[in-house]
């Protein structure tokens, strides 16, 4: 695939998320109209905040809940992600087993139960978001990855596929083997999911305001004052779902970093093009590299193709201008046609990017502040489509002061190590990215830096 072919394929791609380029996108809700009071104020109008608001009303219908969003509901990561709704609460079984060996099996069960509950909720409220529980297919594209996948196979729920079998599922000359986890992942239209959750929450009585950035929170007598540019919300309790954006609690300023992820969407495939790659079971796919791709089919048979290039900007900066990065789009397009050469000539309709939050353990962490009146869940590292529902219940348990199975988990009780301040954070992240790419090129061999991170409990092998 030449550079000119890549440029032609990208030439007409719209620079905005495909999911939000939808005439059915709900109109913006009005901003906060002066000072208000409530039982629970939820900050953030993505999955984390919406699940918290919805679950709060389901658990206590009489609770007065206000959700405040700085921009538009689902306008950030929740409306632009790949739409993989995974069962994992720990960013993969290996990460969970390494960090919480005594809880790993139970965390897997809780994650699957959480995914079941999401499916039930969608049916209960009639949320049409193209939810398809087709599972996820991990593919090996390098020889050393084949035995790694074979070792992970667990009977009927995770089936190892040799080269012929995996190419019978999805045909790419780059595939050497695969692992089909049949029940642990669904695909969704992420924007329609977030819009459906917002509508369901409002039907239960949640008040949602948009275009209302929260500037700070503080203790005000026996309440928490949530100060915005349109007035102040006086709440008995507050739940924070700000994720990649600047934390409102000083203690969290070094707990996460924002990392930019990029995505391409193809035009709809013809019947002949789709037949050339198979994919009749419509699984979500990912390859096994440290720098990995994720991809899936949409309802109208486009291919979403994202990942690989995770970009960190010095100083934890989050800016709209970073959402478009031509260098990354060129790389992604070239890699797409290397994976599916039979789709030469397909063009991309949309290109976009955005920040996700990550922490040093690569999955969500939890806590409280202001004497237990404020709860937070952060650090979902790209798995928030599913795990935020579990995180919402954790936050509500913590605010209630309840001793539950969730709050007893070491996953919930223990905090990750913070990232260092700049310039150490930037240097460390760039060194890690370089080392992970080098490991992919050297049959998975982890260099001294990666082995040091492993010993410190900071390593991650995707």
N, C-alpha and C positions, 0 to 999 in steps of 0.2 A: 504494500500500500504506500504510494508515494505521497509526499507532502501536498501536492496539488489535489490528489484525490481526497485527502483528509480535509483540506480547505473547502472543497466542493461539498462534501457531506455536511459540513458545519455551516455553510454559507447562509442558509435561511433559518437557522435555529433561533427561536425567540429567547432573549436573555431574561427569562423568568421561570419560576417553577410550573411545570405542566399541571400539577394538581390544582393550583390556584387560578390557572387560566381557564376558568369555568363560568359560564353564564349563570349557573345556579348558585354561585357564591353569595351567601347572605349579605344584605346591606349592613353597613357599619352601624353599630348601636351607639346611642348618644354617650358622651362622657359623663362623669360624675357631676351632679348638679348640686354643688354646695356640700356642707357638712352633713354627715349621716352617721348613724349608729347601727350596730348589728352584733349578733352573737359571735359569728365567725367571719373574718375577712380573709379571702384567698387572693394572693398576689400572683398573677400569671395566668394567661388565658390559653395555655397549651394543654397537653394531655395531663400533666401533673396537677395543675390547678383545677381543670374540669373534672377529673376523676375525684379529686378531694371534695369539691363542691357537691357533686352528685352523690358520692358515698355518704357525705355528712347528712344530706337530706334523707337518704334511704335509712340510715341508722337512727336518725332523730328527725322526723318530719316537722316538728315544731321549731327546729333551730332556724334562726334568721341568718341567712348566708348572703354575703356580697362578694362577687368576684370582680377584681379590677385588673384590666389589661392595658398595657401602655400603648399598643398599636391596634391590631385587629386580632380577633380570635383565630388562632391557628396561623398567624402571619409569619411565625418564625419556624423553628425546627419541626413542630408538629404538623405543619401544612406543607412541608417541602421534603420530607424524608422518603426513603425508599419503600415504605409501606410493609416492612417485615415485622409482623407481630409475633415475637418469639416468647417461648415459655421461660427461657432462662432468666433467673434473677441475678446471676453472678457472671454474666458475659462468658458463658460457656461452662461446660461441666469441668474441664480441666482447671480453669481459674478457681472455681468453687472448691474443687477437691483439694487444691494446693493450699488455699487460704483458710478453709474451714472444714478440715477432713472429717471431724466428728458430726458435722451438720450437712455434709454434701448431699447425702441421699435424701434427707428430708427437704432440703432446699429445692432439689429437683422435683419432688412431689408437690411442694407448695407452688412452684412455678407452673407446673401442668394444671393444677387446680385453678390458679389465677387465669390461665388462658381459657379454661373451661368457663369460668365465671364471666369473662369478657364476652364469649360467644353467647351465653345465656342473656347477658345484659343487652346485647345488640338485638336479639329476638324480642325481648321484653318491651323495648322502646321503639321497635320498628326502625332501627338505624340501618339504612341501606348504604353500605360502604364497600360492597364487593368483597366481603369477608370470605376467604376460601382457605380452608385448613388442608392444604395440599402437602405440607411438610417442607423440609429444606434439604437440598442436595448439595453436599460439599464435594468439590472435585479436586483431584490431585493433578497438577500440571507439571510436576517435577518428580523424578524417580524416588527421592527420599520420602515424599509425602504419601506414597502408596501404602507402605507398611504402617505408617501412623494412622491412616484411616482404617486399615484392617484391624488394628488393635482396638479401635474405638467401637467397633460393631458390637451391638448388644441384641442379638436375636432378631425378632420380627420388628421391633420398634426402630432399630437402626441397622439397615441392611447394607453390607458391603457389596459393591458392584465392581467387577473387573473391567478392563478396558472395553471389551465388547458390550458388556451389560450397560455401562454408563453411557456409551455412545448410542445404544438403543433407546435410552431415555432422552438424551439431548446430544445431538451430533456435533462435536467439535474435534478437529484433529489434534487439539492440544490436550485432550483429556486422557489420562492414564488409568484412572480409577475413580470411584465415587463412594460416598456414604450417604444413603437416603434415610434421614430421620423423619419418619412418616407422620408423627403426631405432634411434634414440638414447635411447629411454626405455622402461622397463617399469613396470607398476604391480604392487604386492605388498600383501599383508596384512602390515604391518610387525611386528606383535607375533608372528605365527606365524613370520616370518623369523627374528626374534631368538631365539625359543624353539627353532627348528630348528637354528640355528647352535650354541646352547649344548649341545643333545643330541648333535650331531655331534662337537663338541669333546670332550665327556665320553667318547664311544665311543672316541676316539683316546687317551684317558688323561689329559686335562686335569682337574685338580681345581678345582672351582668352589665358592667360599664366598660366601654372601650375608649381608646384615645386618651387614657388617663395614666400617665407615668407616675409611679410611686417614687418620691424623692427621699424619704427616710421614714423609719419607724422609731417610736420612743415610748417609754412608759409614761402614762398620764394617770396618776392616781391608781385606781384598781383596774384600769383598762390599758389597752395599747392604742396609741394614736398612729394612724397610717396617713402620713402627709402626702398629698398629691398636688399637682398643679391646678386642680379644680376644686379643692376643698379637702377636708380631713374626715377620715372614717374612724370613729371611736368603736373599737371592737373588744369584746371580752377575750377573744383568742384570734391568732393569726397563723395561717399556713402559707409558707413561702415555696413557690414553684418557679423560681426565676432561672434556674439552670445555667445556660451559657452566659447570661448577662450579669453585670456587676452585682455581687451579693449585697444585700441590705444590712447584713451583720458583719461587723469588722472581723470577727473571729474566722469568717469564711473567706476572707480576701485571698488567701494563699492556698485554699483547699482544692480549687479547681483551676483548670486553664481552658480557654476556648480554642478549639481546633477546627479548621475549615475543611469541609468535605464537599466534593463536587460530583455532579450527576449530569448525564445526558439521557435524552429520551428520543427514540426513533419515531419516524412516521409509522402509521399502521402497516404491518406486514401483509402482503397478499397471501392468499391461500397457498400458492406455490412456494413462496419464500418461507412460510411457516412450516410447510411440509419438508422443506430441505433440511431443517434442523430438528424436526420431531417435536419434542416438548409437549406431548399430548397430556401428560399428567400435571403440567403447569406448576411444578415445584418452584419455590424460591431457590436461587442458586448463589453459591459463593465459592471462590477458589481458596486454596489453603496457604497462600503466601502470607508473610508478615504484612506486606503491603498487598492487601487483598481487594478483589472486586466483589460487589454484590449485584445481582441482576434478577429480573423477574418480568413476566408478561403482565400487561394491563388488560382490562376488560375488552378493549378494542384491538388487542394483539400488537401493541407496541412493545418494544423492549426498553425497560429502564436499565441503565448501565452506570454504576457509580462506584465510588471508593478509590482505592489505590493511593491517591496523593492526599495525605493529611497535612495541612499547612498551619503552622503556628506563627503568629505575628508578635514581634517583640512588645513587651509591656502588657500582654493579655488584651490587646486591642480588638474590639469588635466594631467593624465599620461596614456600611452597606456597599462601599466600593470594593470590598474584598469578595463579594458574592460572585463576581465574574473574574475568571483567571484563564486567559486564552491559552497559556502554556499548558495548563492542566487539561483543558478541553481537547487540545491537540493530542496529548498523550493518551487520554481515554479513548478517543476516536480511533487512533491507530491500533490500540490494544483490542478494541471491539472487533475490528476487521481481521486481526490475527486470530482471534478466537472463533469467529464465524466468517471465514473467507467466502463461503457460499452466499453471503448477503452483500457482496460488493455491489455498490450502486444504491444501497439504502441510504437515505438522508436522515439527519437529526432534526426534529421539530422544536426542541427546547434544550436549553443548557442553563444550569444554575448551580449555586453553591450556598453555603451558609455555615454558621458556627454550631458546633455541639460542645457540650461540656464533658470533660473527663477528669478523673482524679487518679491518684497513684495506685488504687486497687482496681480500677477499670470497671467498677459497677457502683450502684447507688450507695450512698451513706446517709445517715439520719441523725437528728439531734433536736434539742430544744434550747431556748434562750428565754430571757426575761421571766425567770421563775417558773418555767413550764408553760407560759402563755403563748409562746411562739414556737412552732415546729417547722422543720425544713427537711427536704429530700433533694439531694443534688448528686451529680456525677454519674448519670445513667450511661454515658459513653456510647450513645447510638442505639441502645436497646430500650429506649423509653416508651415505644409504642405499646408494649405489653407491660413492662415492669412498673410503669407509673401507677397502674391501678393498685398493685401491691403496696407501693410507696405511699399512696393516699391513705390506705388503711393503717399503715404504720404511723403516719403523722396524726391521724385521728385517735389512735390508741394512745400515743404519747400525750396529746393534748388532754385526753380524758384521764390521764394518770393510771391507765389500766395495765394490769399485769396479764399479758396475753402470750400465747406461743410466739407471736411475732416479736413482741418487745423483749422476749427472753433470748432471742437468737443473737449469737455473737456477731452475725452480719449487721444487726441493728445496734448492738451495744458498743461495738468497737468502731473507732474512727480511723480513716486512712492517714498516713503521714502527709503533711502539706508539701506542696511544691516550694522550692527555695525562691527567694526574691530574684529580681533581675540584677545583673545579667546572667546569673548562674542558671536560672530556669531556661532561658533561651539557649544557652550553650549546651545544657544537658539534653534538652529536647532535640536539638539539631544533631547532636552526637548519637542519640538513640535512633533517630530516623535513618541516619547513615548506616548505623550498625545493623539495623533490621533489614535494610535493603541488601547489605553485604551478606547477611546470613542466607537470604533467599538465593543469592547467586552462588553460595558455597555449600550447597546441599544441607542447609539448615544449621551449619556450624555457627555457634554463638561465640563472639569474640570476648575479650577480657571485660569490656565495658558491660556487655549484656549479662555475663556471668556474675559480675559484681552486683548488678541490679537484682538478679535472681536471689543472691544471698541476702540482700537487704529486704527481700519481700516486695520489690518494686518491678519485677520482671513480668513480661506478658508475651505469650506466644499465641497469636491469633490462629 
